[in-house]
Amino acid sequence: MNTSASARQNEPSPGIRLRRLLTHGAGTQLMGVHDGMSAHIATAEGFPALWASGLCMSTALGVRDSDEASWTQLLGIVGTIAQASRLPILVDGDTGYGNFNSARRFAVGAAKAGAAGVCFEDKIYPKMNSFFGDGHHLAPIGEFSGKIRACKDAVDDPDFVVVSRTETLIAGGTVDEALERAEAYRLAGADAVFIHSRKAEVGEIGEFCKLWGDRSPIIIAPTTYHRTSMATFRELGIAGVMWANQSMRAAFSAMRETCRAVLAAESVSGIEDNIAPLSEIFSLYDYAGLDKEEEKYTSWDASPVGSAAVGQ
């Protein structure tokens, strides 16, 4: 076995590596990704973990984040992300695409695709993206707790991370109600809690964190309260901070502006200085390494050195 293959075999599982990152107050940054390219870039730029965002993957597929993409489509993308990066990947499993059975099948599929863990939210299927509209309805506590337990029971790897995401605050509920739900999910086996909010300030998240303490790791996605400092998040004991959709939104803006400029000018000359040169892409994807391997493998001599000819 070669050195690199041996190193991969001996390194801790994705679940163990994610667990080590999600400790009380660590404030580990997870970058949201939606395909192999975004995973390559986030890895190269130094992020320690990735969030395979349902919104971003759905958007990349050309559909809305309202369970319009099938879970098999999304797991296909997760597999692509896992091939592009060896970082631990936490996968957005939305509501689990139905009942406990579809949720556990998704969890098993995510584990087989190479993910470190999966996150399910406690809304009713089909869900709508948390930042759109007010029609956000929560599943009964017992029903969602059963989904969490089913996933824990179904995945063979005991280190695979199952995160419970409560949408209580998104649905207009109180911090006390969010705490009640989060505790029920923890008792059902959830390894961490993702508390979500779309307020512009960190107030209700801060209150939740102080009352929750260190019962289990807390994960947040500060899409709307992004002006809060990382120091504050760490002081609150937050384990993981997900920049859930910024990479996809940046790509969206850049592609739209490029299309507009090319269409208006009927030429690409005016944009060449503002876009990535092909050499950067070739470098990130290690084209040079492939070129060296081609020299090695296209003239492979499999005959035993110094052995007698066959039949002698």
C-alpha positions in Angstrom: 0.0 0.0 0.0 1.4 3.4 -0.9 2.0 6.1 1.8 -0.9 8.3 0.9 -3.4 5.4 0.9 -2.0 4.2 4.3 -2.4 7.7 5.8 -6.0 7.8 4.6 -6.7 4.4 6.1 -5.2 5.4 9.5 -6.8 8.8 9.9 -9.9 9.2 12.1 -13.3 8.8 10.6 -15.1 11.9 9.3 -17.5 11.7 12.3 -14.7 11.7 14.8 -13.0 14.6 13.1 -16.2 16.6 13.1 -16.9 15.8 16.8 -13.4 17.1 17.7 -14.2 20.4 16.0 -17.6 20.9 17.6 -16.6 21.5 21.2 -18.2 24.0 23.6 -17.1 27.5 22.7 -14.8 26.5 19.8 -16.7 28.6 17.2 -15.5 26.3 14.4 -16.3 27.8 11.0 -18.1 25.6 8.5 -18.2 26.9 5.0 -21.4 26.3 3.0 -20.7 24.4 -0.3 -22.9 23.2 -3.1 -20.7 21.3 -5.5 -17.2 20.0 -6.1 -15.7 23.4 -7.1 -17.0 25.2 -4.0 -15.7 22.3 -1.8 -12.3 22.5 -3.5 -12.1 26.3 -2.9 -13.2 26.2 0.7 -10.7 23.4 1.4 -7.8 25.3 -0.3 -8.7 28.5 1.6 -8.3 26.8 5.0 -11.8 26.0 6.3 -11.7 23.0 8.7 -15.2 21.7 7.9 -18.0 22.0 5.3 -21.8 22.4 5.4 -23.5 20.8 2.4 -26.4 23.3 2.3 -29.8 22.3 1.0 -30.6 25.8 -0.2 -27.3 26.0 -2.1 -27.4 22.5 -3.6 -31.1 23.1 -4.6 -30.2 26.4 -6.2 -27.3 24.9 -8.1 -29.8 22.3 -9.4 -32.1 25.1 -10.6 -34.9 24.4 -8.2 -36.3 26.1 -5.0 -35.4 25.1 -1.5 -38.8 23.7 -0.8 -38.0 20.0 -1.1 -38.3 20.2 -4.9 -35.0 18.4 -5.4 -35.1 14.7 -4.5 -33.0 13.5 -1.7 -31.2 11.1 -4.0 -30.2 14.1 -6.2 -28.8 15.9 -3.1 -26.9 12.8 -1.9 -25.3 12.6 -5.4 -23.9 16.1 -4.9 -22.8 15.2 -1.4 -20.8 12.3 -3.0 -19.2 14.8 -5.4 -18.3 17.1 -2.5 -16.8 14.2 -0.5 -14.6 13.3 -3.5 -13.4 16.9 -3.9 -12.5 17.4 -0.2 -11.4 15.2 2.7 -12.8 17.7 5.2 -15.6 16.5 7.5 -18.9 17.4 5.8 -22.2 18.1 7.7 -25.1 17.5 5.4 -28.4 19.4 5.4 -31.1 16.8 5.4 -34.0 19.3 5.6 -36.9 17.5 7.4 -35.8 14.0 6.4 -38.1 14.0 3.3 -41.0 12.3 5.0 -41.2 10.1 8.1 -38.6 8.3 10.2 -38.0 5.8 7.5 -37.1 8.2 4.8 -35.0 10.2 7.3 -32.9 7.2 8.3 -32.5 6.1 4.7 -31.1 9.6 4.0 -28.8 9.4 7.0 -27.4 6.0 5.9 -27.0 7.3 2.4 -25.1 10.4 3.6 -22.8 8.2 5.7 -22.1 5.9 2.7 -21.4 9.0 0.5 -18.6 10.0 2.9 -20.3 12.6 5.1 -19.4 13.1 8.8 -22.9 13.8 9.8 -26.4 15.0 8.9 -28.7 17.7 10.2 -32.5 17.5 10.3 -34.9 20.3 11.0 -38.2 19.9 12.9 -40.6 21.4 10.3 -43.3 19.6 8.5 -42.5 18.1 5.1 -42.4 19.6 2.5 -40.6 22.6 4.1 -40.0 26.1 2.9 -36.6 27.9 3.3 -36.4 29.5 6.7 -35.7 33.0 5.3 -38.8 33.1 3.0 -42.4 33.8 4.2 -44.1 33.0 7.4 -45.6 29.6 6.7 -43.3 27.6 8.9 -45.1 24.8 10.8 -43.3 22.5 13.3 -43.7 18.7 13.5 -44.9 17.3 16.8 -42.0 16.8 19.3 -42.5 13.1 19.6 -42.6 12.5 15.9 -39.3 14.4 15.3 -37.6 12.8 18.2 -38.5 9.5 16.6 -36.7 10.6 13.4 -33.6 11.4 15.4 -33.6 8.1 17.2 -34.3 6.1 14.0 -31.2 7.7 12.4 -29.0 7.0 15.4 -30.1 3.4 15.3 -29.7 3.0 11.5 -26.2 4.3 10.9 -23.5 1.6 11.6 -20.8 4.1 12.4 -21.3 5.2 16.1 -19.3 8.4 15.5 -21.6 9.6 12.7 -23.0 12.9 13.9 -26.8 13.5 13.9 -27.7 17.2 14.5 -31.2 18.3 15.5 -32.2 21.7 14.1 -35.1 23.4 15.8 -37.0 26.0 13.8 -39.0 27.2 16.9 -37.7 30.8 16.6 -38.3 30.8 12.8 -41.9 29.7 13.4 -42.5 32.5 16.0 -42.0 30.4 19.1 -40.3 31.4 22.3 -36.8 30.6 23.6 -38.4 28.4 26.3 -40.2 26.4 23.6 -37.0 26.0 21.6 -35.2 24.7 24.8 -38.0 22.2 25.4 -37.7 20.8 21.8 -33.9 20.8 21.9 -33.8 18.9 25.1 -36.3 16.3 23.8 -34.1 15.8 20.7 -31.0 15.5 22.9 -32.6 12.8 24.9 -33.6 11.0 21.7 -29.9 10.8 20.8 -29.0 14.1 18.9 -25.3 14.8 19.1 -25.7 18.6 18.7 -28.4 21.2 18.4 -28.7 23.8 15.6 -30.7 26.7 16.9 -31.9 28.9 14.0 -33.0 32.5 13.9 -33.6 35.2 11.3 -33.5 38.2 13.6 -30.9 40.9 12.8 -29.4 40.7 16.3 -28.0 37.8 18.3 -30.3 38.4 21.4 -32.6 35.3 21.3 -29.7 33.1 20.2 -27.7 34.4 23.1 -30.5 33.7 25.5 -30.9 30.2 24.2 -27.2 29.5 24.6 -27.0 30.8 28.2 -29.9 28.6 29.2 -28.7 25.6 27.3 -25.2 25.7 28.7 -22.9 22.8 27.6 -25.5 20.0 27.5 -24.4 19.4 23.9 -22.7 21.4 21.1 -24.6 24.3 19.7 -24.4 25.2 16.0 -25.7 28.4 14.4 -26.0 30.0 10.9 -25.8 33.8 11.4 -27.1 34.7 8.0 -29.1 37.6 9.3 -27.1 38.5 12.5 -23.7 38.3 10.7 -22.5 41.6 12.3 -22.0 39.7 15.6 -18.3 39.0 16.3 -16.8 35.5 16.5 -15.6 36.5 19.9 -19.2 36.9 21.1 -20.2 33.6 19.6 -17.4 31.8 21.4 -18.3 33.6 24.7 -21.8 32.2 24.3 -20.3 28.7 24.1 -21.2 28.1 20.4 -19.4 25.2 18.9 -20.0 25.6 15.2 -20.7 28.7 13.1 -21.9 27.9 9.6 -21.5 30.4 6.7 -24.4 28.6 5.1 -25.0 30.3 1.8 -22.5 33.1 1.2 -20.3 31.2 -1.2 -23.3 30.3 -3.4 -24.6 33.9 -3.3 -21.2 35.2 -4.3 -21.1 32.9 -7.2 -24.6 33.8 -8.2 -23.7 37.5 -8.3 -20.5 37.0 -10.2 -22.1 34.8 -12.9 -25.0 37.2 -13.4 -22.7 40.2 -13.7 -20.5 38.3 -16.1 -23.4 37.3 -18.3 -24.7 40.9 -18.4 -21.3 42.3 -19.3 -20.7 39.7 -22.1 -24.2 40.1 -23.6 -23.9 43.9 -23.6 -20.4 44.1 -25.1 -20.8 41.1 -27.4 -17.3 40.2 -26.3 -15.4 38.7 -23.3 -12.4 41.0 -23.6 -13.7 43.4 -21.0 -14.1 40.8 -18.3 -10.9 38.8 -18.7 -9.0 40.8 -16.1 -11.7 40.2 -13.5 -12.2 36.5 -13.7 -10.0 33.6 -12.7 -7.3 32.6 -15.2 -7.5 29.0 -16.3 -4.0 28.5 -14.7 -5.6 29.0 -11.2 -8.2 26.3 -11.9 -5.6 23.9 -13.3 -3.5 24.5 -10.2 -6.4 23.9 -7.7 -7.4 20.7 -9.5 -3.8 19.5 -9.8 -3.6 19.1 -13.5 0.2 18.8 -13.2 -0.2 15.8 -10.9 -2.4 14.1 -13.5 0.2 14.8 -16.1 2.9 13.0 -14.0 0.6 10.1 -13.3 -0.1 9.7 -17.0 3.6 9.2 -17.6 3.7 6.6 -14.8 0.6 4.5 -15.6 0.5 4.5 -19.4 3.7 2.6 -19.6 3.3 0.3 -16.7 5.5 -2.8 -16.7 3.8 -5.5 -14.7 6.3 -8.3 -15.3 8.1 -9.6 -12.2 11.6 -8.3 -12.0 14.2 -11.1 -12.3 11.6 -13.9 -12.6 11.8 -16.7 -15.0 9.6 -16.5 -18.1 6.3 -18.2 -18.0 6.5 -21.9 -18.9 10.2 -22.3 -18.2 
